[in-house]
Amino acid sequence: MMFVVEHDGTHSEFRDDALLVFVDETGHEDLSDPNAPFFGLAGCVCAAGDYNKVIDAPWRTVERTFPTHMLPLHAAELRPEQMRPEQFASLEGFFANGAFGRFATVAKRGIENEPKVSLINLLVQQTFKRVLNLIKKSSRDFSQLIIVIEHCERLDKQYATFFRGYHLSRKDGTVIPTFVCTQAKASGKDFMRGLCVADFLAHTAGSMSRTTQGGTQRARRRDFEIAFQNSWADHLFLDAIRAENGDPS
């Protein structure tokens, strides 16, 4: 079978053994928002052939616990004090038991950026590293990467530049083909629920970054632990980029 992605008024078909990567951002790329002193990229991955089973169908089950006017769900719009126990249970069960990969890279305000690397460039680079780590953990060979990014008017051009500028290679040096597109969660019946999952993971990673107050406090968050304490997970909170090699620490 072929996996179909609707985008830009057209559609593309991919093999079931391609790796789907859904990405959303959290915070602001210039770290200027006092209520969100961070910027990050986060999301989820699965084989294209597994998408309906591990993401789409389970997320539809989550959606059935919410009124239709709230769909598609946005993590930042949920108010815990207004949620019912079955809604909490459905979300927690989805992330605790989901057989999909999840990743996050977040840069905090006050990051030491000695080489003055563009923050979005750095986070895209680190996102590819997180995805590579997830591929290694899966012990599977994927024919292609399909990267679907939540549409953001101010960032789409940079996404196109940087996400198309990095590639992953197999052990023999061959480059894994990569397809990149953006899609809005509000694009009707064609939107992919993987973007909703990415939205919740990005929101959770950003909230964790804010809770730790720039890394000066140890903290625990139940939502972060449920989402990221998983055997197929990889996350990074960036404190510094050193000039000598440009690698984050």
C-alpha positions in Angstrom: 0.0 0.0 0.0 1.0 3.6 -0.4 0.7 6.4 2.2 -0.8 9.7 1.0 0.1 13.1 2.3 -2.1 16.1 1.3 -0.2 19.3 1.0 0.0 22.6 -0.9 -3.2 21.8 -2.8 -1.9 18.5 -4.1 -0.8 15.1 -2.7 2.2 12.9 -2.6 2.4 9.1 -2.2 5.0 7.2 -0.1 5.8 3.7 0.7 4.7 2.2 4.0 8.3 1.7 5.1 9.0 5.5 5.1 9.4 7.2 8.5 6.8 9.8 9.3 8.1 12.7 11.3 5.6 15.3 12.7 7.0 18.6 14.0 5.6 21.6 15.9 7.3 24.5 17.7 6.9 25.9 21.2 7.8 29.4 22.3 9.2 32.0 20.1 12.4 31.9 18.1 13.8 35.2 19.4 13.1 34.1 23.0 11.2 37.4 23.5 8.0 36.1 25.0 8.1 36.6 28.8 5.4 34.0 29.3 7.4 31.4 27.2 11.1 32.1 27.7 12.2 29.3 25.4 12.0 28.0 21.8 11.8 24.4 20.8 10.8 21.8 18.3 9.1 18.6 19.2 7.0 15.9 17.7 6.4 12.2 17.0 7.5 9.5 14.6 6.2 6.2 13.2 6.4 4.1 10.1 4.0 5.3 7.5 2.4 1.8 7.4 1.8 2.0 11.2 0.3 5.5 11.2 -3.4 4.6 11.3 -2.8 2.0 14.0 -0.5 3.8 16.4 -1.5 7.5 15.9 -4.6 8.2 13.9 -7.1 5.7 15.3 -5.9 6.1 19.0 -6.1 9.9 18.7 -9.6 9.7 17.3 -10.5 7.8 20.5 -9.1 10.7 22.5 -11.1 13.2 20.4 -14.4 11.4 21.2 -14.0 12.4 24.8 -14.1 16.1 23.8 -16.9 18.2 22.2 -16.6 18.6 18.5 -16.3 22.4 18.7 -12.9 21.8 20.4 -11.5 19.8 17.5 -8.8 19.6 16.4 -7.4 19.8 19.9 -4.7 22.4 20.8 -2.8 21.7 24.0 -2.5 25.4 24.9 -6.3 25.9 24.8 -7.1 23.1 27.3 -7.9 24.2 30.9 -7.2 21.4 33.4 -9.8 22.8 35.8 -12.5 22.4 33.1 -11.5 18.9 31.9 -13.4 15.8 32.9 -11.6 12.7 34.4 -12.2 10.7 31.2 -10.5 13.4 29.2 -7.4 13.3 31.4 -7.4 9.5 31.3 -7.7 9.4 27.5 -4.8 11.8 27.0 -2.6 10.1 29.6 -3.4 6.7 28.1 -2.5 7.8 24.6 0.9 9.1 25.5 1.8 6.5 28.1 0.9 3.5 25.9 1.4 4.9 22.4 3.7 2.8 20.2 5.2 5.8 18.5 8.5 7.7 18.9 8.6 11.1 20.5 11.3 13.8 20.5 12.0 17.4 21.7 14.8 19.9 21.6 14.3 23.1 23.6 16.6 26.2 24.0 16.0 28.3 27.1 16.4 32.0 27.4 19.9 32.8 28.6 21.4 30.0 26.4 25.1 30.6 25.9 25.4 30.9 22.1 29.1 31.6 21.6 29.2 31.0 17.8 26.0 33.0 17.4 24.3 30.1 15.5 20.8 30.9 14.2 18.5 29.4 16.9 16.1 27.8 14.4 19.0 26.4 12.4 20.4 24.9 15.5 17.1 23.3 16.6 16.5 21.9 13.1 20.0 20.3 13.3 19.3 18.9 16.7 15.9 17.6 15.6 17.6 15.6 12.9 19.9 14.2 15.6 16.9 13.3 17.8 15.3 11.5 14.8 18.5 9.7 14.1 18.6 8.5 17.7 15.0 7.2 17.4 15.8 5.4 14.2 18.8 3.7 16.0 16.5 2.7 18.9 13.9 1.2 16.5 16.5 -1.1 14.7 14.5 -0.6 11.5 15.6 0.6 8.1 13.3 3.2 6.6 13.3 4.0 2.9 12.6 7.7 3.3 11.8 10.5 5.8 8.5 12.3 5.4 8.7 15.5 7.6 5.3 17.2 8.1 5.6 20.5 10.0 2.8 22.5 11.6 2.2 25.6 9.4 3.6 28.8 10.9 3.4 31.9 8.7 6.4 33.5 10.2 8.6 30.4 10.1 7.6 28.4 7.0 10.3 29.9 4.8 13.0 29.1 7.4 11.6 25.6 7.8 11.9 25.1 4.1 15.5 26.3 4.1 16.8 24.4 7.1 14.8 21.2 7.1 15.8 20.7 3.4 19.4 21.5 4.3 20.0 18.6 6.6 20.0 14.9 5.7 20.5 11.6 7.4 22.8 8.9 6.0 22.9 5.1 6.4 25.9 3.3 7.7 27.1 2.8 4.1 27.0 6.5 3.5 23.9 6.6 1.3 21.6 9.5 2.0 18.1 8.8 3.2 15.7 10.7 0.9 13.8 13.4 2.7 10.4 15.0 1.8 9.4 18.2 3.7 6.1 20.0 3.8 4.0 22.1 6.1 0.3 21.6 6.9 -2.1 23.4 9.1 -4.1 21.5 11.7 -7.2 23.4 10.7 -7.0 22.1 7.1 -10.3 20.2 7.2 -10.6 16.5 6.7 -7.1 16.2 5.2 -5.2 17.3 8.3 -3.0 14.7 9.9 -3.6 13.9 13.5 0.1 13.4 14.0 0.3 17.2 14.0 -2.0 17.3 17.1 0.2 14.8 18.8 3.3 17.0 17.9 1.4 20.0 19.3 0.9 18.3 22.7 4.5 17.1 22.9 5.8 20.6 22.0 3.6 22.2 24.6 4.7 19.7 27.2 8.4 20.1 26.5 8.0 23.9 26.6 6.2 23.7 29.9 8.9 21.5 31.3 11.5 24.1 30.2 9.6 26.9 31.9 9.2 24.8 35.1 13.0 24.2 35.4 13.6 28.0 35.2 16.5 27.9 32.9 18.0 24.7 34.4 18.5 26.3 37.9 15.9 24.0 39.5 15.3 20.3 39.4 11.7 19.7 38.7 9.2 17.0 37.9 6.1 17.2 35.8 3.7 14.4 35.5 2.7 15.4 31.9 6.4 15.4 30.8 7.1 12.1 32.4 4.1 10.4 30.8 5.0 11.8 27.4 8.8 11.4 27.4 9.6 8.5 29.8 9.2 6.1 27.0 11.6 3.6 25.5 11.2 5.3 22.1 11.9 8.8 23.2 14.7 11.3 22.9 14.8 14.9 24.3 17.4 17.6 24.8 17.3 20.9 26.8 20.0 23.2 25.5 22.0 25.3 27.9 25.0 26.3 25.8 26.7 26.1 22.3 30.4 26.4 22.5 32.4 28.2 19.9 35.2 25.7 19.5 33.1 23.1 17.8 29.5 24.4 17.6 28.1 21.4 19.4 25.5 22.1 22.1 26.1 21.1 25.7 
